[in-house]
Amino acid sequence: MNWYDYQAEKQKKRNLFNDNDMWVKTEIECPNCGEIIYKNLSLVLTSYPSQYKYKCPKCPWQQTGY
């Protein structure tokens, strides 16, 4: 990936998710559309065991999980 592609990807992510949140790409496919989903590391749900929020960048699917 070159610098311009990297910047375009960052801008795309910025438009999709809140700037204050830290979303990381996972290797998990969305159950609705098959796109790779993202995990929010800036928010930890204090259940036992702890859970995180997952979100698809392509469709409205989102879920919490381990």
For each residue, the residues with C-beta under 8 A, 3 or more apart:
1: 5 6 9
2: 5 6
3: 6 7
4: 7 8
5: 1 2 8 9
6: 1 2 3 9 10
7: 3 4 10 11
8: 4 5 11 12
9: 1 5 6 12 13
10: 6 7 13 14
11: 7 8 14 15
12: 8 9 15 16
13: 9 10 16 17 23 57
14: 10 11 17 19
15: 11 12
16: 12 13 57
17: 13 14 21 23 38 40 55 57
18: 21
19: 14
20: 42
21: 17 18 40 42 43
22: 40 41 42
23: 13 17 38 39 40 41 55
24: 38 39 41
25: 36 38
26: 36 37 38 39 54
27: 36
28: 36 37 54
29: 34 35 36 37
30: 33 34 35 36 37 56 58 59 61
31: 61
32: 56 59 61
33: 30 56 58 59 61
34: 29 30
35: 29 30 56 57 58 59
36: 25 26 27 28 29 30
37: 26 28 29 30 54 55 56 57 61
38: 17 23 24 25 26 54 55 56 57
39: 23 24 26 52 53 54
40: 17 21 22 23 43 52 53 54 55
41: 22 23 24 52
42: 20 21 22
43: 21 40 52 53
44: 50 51 52
45: 50 51 52 53 64
46: 50
47: 50 51
48:
49: 66
50: 44 45 46 47 66
51: 44 45 47 64 65 66
52: 39 40 41 43 44 45 64 65 66
53: 39 40 43 45 62 63 64
54: 26 28 37 38 39 40 62 63 64 65
55: 17 23 37 38 40 61 62
56: 30 32 33 35 37 38 59 60 61 62
57: 13 16 17 35 37 38
58: 30 33 35
59: 30 32 33 35 56
60: 56
61: 30 31 32 33 37 55 56
62: 53 54 55 56
63: 53 54
64: 45 51 52 53 54
65: 51 52 54
66: 49 50 51 52
